């Protein structure tokens, strides 16, 4: 899956994070768990988008500046890791 990055004038900095899983079900569960955060943790300096294609999860982070981009990447990686941990505990 190619990243769905589309930076614009409001968010000129972006990065695409890609997570691949052995099982499509795990990708769906993790994706659904983190997707509810889109729009909830955004601020005036960053935003994100979550998409899934089969066993791959993509999180695109957009930011107004590089400090906000770093913070957004750290936040979304932690959210995905937490969802993965919970998913593996539930299995």
KOLFILO-92458 format. One record per residue: residue number from 1; residue in one letter; x, y, z of N, C-alpha, C in turn. Coordinates in pm, whole numbers. Atoms other than C-alpha are relative to their C-alpha. Example, Ala and Ser with C-alpha at 12.3 -4.5 7.8 and 13.67 -1.06 7.14 Angstrom:
2
1 | A | 89 | -119 | 0 | 1230 | -450 | 780 | 90 | 120 | 0
2 | S | -82 | -119 | -6 | 1367 | -106 | 714 | -77 | 109 | 73
//
This chain:
91
1 | X | 85 | -116 | 0 | 0 | 0 | 0 | 90 | 123 | 0
2 | X | -77 | -123 | 3 | 144 | 335 | -92 | -62 | 101 | 94
3 | X | 55 | -101 | -91 | 109 | 616 | 159 | -94 | 94 | -73
4 | X | 101 | -87 | 58 | -182 | 848 | 101 | 28 | 146 | 35
5 | X | -39 | -135 | -39 | 11 | 1164 | 178 | -49 | 103 | -99
6 | X | 44 | -112 | 83 | -130 | 1487 | 50 | 19 | 128 | 78
7 | X | -22 | -123 | -76 | 37 | 1776 | 230 | -55 | 120 | -76
8 | X | 51 | -122 | 63 | -109 | 2117 | 167 | 64 | 120 | 68
9 | X | -59 | -121 | -57 | -33 | 2476 | 259 | -17 | 8 | 151
10 | X | 22 | -5 | -144 | -181 | 2431 | 607 | 93 | -96 | 75
11 | X | -85 | 102 | -63 | 26 | 2119 | 684 | 108 | -42 | -100
12 | X | -101 | 27 | 103 | 340 | 2130 | 467 | 92 | -118 | 31
13 | X | -87 | 110 | -38 | 523 | 1857 | 661 | -84 | -126 | 21
14 | X | 77 | 123 | -16 | 411 | 1495 | 649 | 92 | -121 | -1
15 | X | -72 | 127 | 1 | 522 | 1140 | 701 | -104 | -112 | -1
16 | X | 87 | 116 | 6 | 362 | 806 | 624 | 59 | -114 | 80
17 | X | -41 | 115 | -80 | 387 | 527 | 879 | -76 | -121 | -51
18 | X | 64 | 120 | 52 | 316 | 175 | 757 | 28 | -116 | 95
19 | X | -9 | 114 | -91 | 248 | -129 | 975 | -57 | -121 | -72
20 | X | 45 | 122 | 68 | 222 | -480 | 829 | -19 | -111 | 104
21 | X | 34 | 105 | -96 | 61 | -771 | 1013 | -10 | -135 | -71
22 | X | 9 | 134 | 54 | 59 | -1148 | 964 | -144 | -39 | -32
23 | X | 142 | 36 | 8 | -319 | -1154 | 985 | -81 | 126 | -30
24 | X | 84 | -115 | 35 | -572 | -921 | 823 | -92 | 40 | 116
25 | X | 87 | -29 | -115 | -794 | -950 | 1132 | 71 | 90 | 99
26 | X | -77 | -82 | -94 | -518 | -805 | 1351 | 12 | 143 | -55
27 | X | -11 | -133 | 61 | -467 | -516 | 1106 | -132 | 75 | 14
28 | X | 132 | -63 | -12 | -843 | -449 | 1114 | -26 | 45 | 144
29 | X | 25 | -33 | -141 | -864 | -458 | 1496 | 87 | 118 | 43
30 | X | -91 | -110 | -36 | -558 | -234 | 1542 | -43 | 128 | -71
31 | X | 43 | -117 | 76 | -675 | 1 | 1267 | -127 | 62 | 55
32 | X | 125 | -51 | -56 | -1025 | 30 | 1412 | 24 | 66 | 136
33 | X | -29 | -55 | -133 | -881 | 94 | 1759 | 63 | 139 | -7
34 | X | -67 | -131 | 6 | -660 | 383 | 1652 | -77 | 101 | -85
35 | X | 73 | -92 | 89 | -891 | 529 | 1385 | -95 | 90 | 77
36 | X | 92 | -84 | -78 | -1129 | 657 | 1654 | 69 | 124 | 56
37 | X | -75 | -115 | -51 | -852 | 895 | 1763 | 18 | 110 | -104
38 | X | -12 | -102 | 105 | -844 | 1076 | 1428 | -103 | 110 | 27
39 | X | 88 | -113 | -28 | -987 | 1420 | 1488 | -13 | 29 | 149
40 | X | 12 | -20 | -145 | -986 | 1370 | 1865 | 127 | 57 | 61
41 | X | -125 | -48 | -58 | -618 | 1434 | 1931 | 69 | 101 | -90
42 | X | -55 | -103 | 87 | -559 | 1674 | 1644 | 4 | 133 | 75
43 | X | -2 | -136 | -52 | -463 | 2028 | 1730 | 23 | 94 | -117
44 | X | -17 | -95 | 110 | -395 | 2342 | 1533 | 132 | -17 | -73
45 | X | -131 | 19 | 64 | -44 | 2219 | 1448 | 16 | -133 | -70
46 | X | -15 | 130 | 65 | -100 | 1859 | 1338 | -133 | -73 | -12
47 | X | 116 | 84 | 20 | -352 | 1608 | 1213 | 49 | -134 | -57
48 | X | -39 | 131 | 52 | -352 | 1247 | 1092 | -115 | -65 | -74
49 | X | 98 | 80 | 73 | -530 | 998 | 870 | 41 | -145 | 14
50 | X | -25 | 144 | -14 | -561 | 620 | 917 | -74 | -73 | -112
51 | X | 61 | 81 | 105 | -626 | 372 | 636 | 54 | -142 | 11
52 | X | -43 | 139 | -2 | -609 | -5 | 603 | -26 | -63 | -136
53 | X | 14 | 75 | 124 | -556 | -227 | 301 | 46 | -142 | 28
54 | X | -35 | 138 | -32 | -570 | -595 | 383 | 75 | -10 | 131
55 | X | -79 | 20 | -122 | -294 | -676 | 630 | 93 | 118 | 30
56 | X | -83 | -119 | -20 | -139 | -327 | 614 | -83 | 116 | 55
57 | X | 61 | -118 | -61 | -221 | -24 | 823 | 89 | 119 | -32
58 | X | -75 | -123 | 29 | -116 | 326 | 717 | -51 | 112 | 88
59 | X | 32 | -119 | -78 | -105 | 627 | 944 | 82 | 114 | -62
60 | X | -65 | -118 | 57 | -27 | 956 | 771 | -14 | 114 | 99
61 | X | -3 | -110 | -96 | 74 | 1241 | 1000 | 37 | 127 | -76
62 | X | -22 | -128 | 66 | 57 | 1603 | 878 | 23 | 106 | 107
63 | X | -29 | -101 | -101 | 202 | 1903 | 1060 | 41 | 132 | -63
64 | X | -39 | -134 | 43 | 263 | 2274 | 1034 | 150 | 24 | 14
65 | X | -143 | -17 | -23 | 619 | 2244 | 1166 | 61 | -134 | 40
66 | X | -67 | 127 | -25 | 879 | 1975 | 1230 | -11 | -47 | 146
67 | X | 18 | 40 | -141 | 840 | 1980 | 1610 | -135 | -68 | 16
68 | X | 134 | 60 | -7 | 468 | 1908 | 1573 | -2 | -134 | -75
69 | X | -7 | 127 | 73 | 548 | 1635 | 1317 | 61 | -108 | 87
70 | X | -64 | 97 | -89 | 784 | 1462 | 1560 | -95 | -42 | 111
71 | X | 94 | 32 | -108 | 527 | 1483 | 1839 | -115 | -87 | -52
72 | X | 107 | 79 | 59 | 255 | 1349 | 1610 | 43 | -142 | -31
73 | X | -52 | 135 | 29 | 469 | 1057 | 1495 | 13 | -80 | 129
74 | X | -14 | 70 | -128 | 554 | 967 | 1855 | -136 | -42 | 56
75 | X | 134 | 30 | -51 | 187 | 984 | 1955 | -63 | -117 | -75
76 | X | 66 | 104 | 79 | 61 | 767 | 1669 | 72 | -134 | 11
77 | X | -72 | 127 | -20 | 337 | 508 | 1711 | -40 | -61 | 134
78 | X | 42 | 52 | -131 | 246 | 478 | 2080 | -143 | -54 | -4
79 | X | 138 | 48 | 12 | -124 | 445 | 1995 | -6 | -135 | -70
80 | X | -2 | 127 | 73 | -54 | 168 | 1744 | 61 | -110 | 86
81 | X | -63 | 100 | -87 | 181 | -13 | 1984 | -94 | -44 | 112
82 | X | 95 | 34 | -107 | -80 | 2 | 2261 | -111 | -88 | -54
83 | X | 105 | 82 | 61 | -350 | -134 | 2030 | 53 | -140 | -33
84 | X | -61 | 131 | 27 | -113 | -414 | 1921 | 14 | -82 | 127
85 | X | -17 | 70 | -128 | -37 | -502 | 2283 | -134 | -55 | 51
86 | X | 132 | 42 | -46 | -406 | -517 | 2375 | -52 | -114 | -88
87 | X | 45 | 103 | 93 | -482 | -722 | 2065 | 69 | -134 | 29
88 | X | -72 | 126 | -28 | -211 | -976 | 2147 | -40 | -59 | 135
89 | X | 46 | 50 | -129 | -328 | -1002 | 2509 | -138 | -64 | -12
90 | X | 135 | 52 | 17 | -685 | -1063 | 2394 | -1 | -132 | -77
91 | X | -6 | 122 | 83 | -575 | -1340 | 2157 | 33 | -120 | 78
//
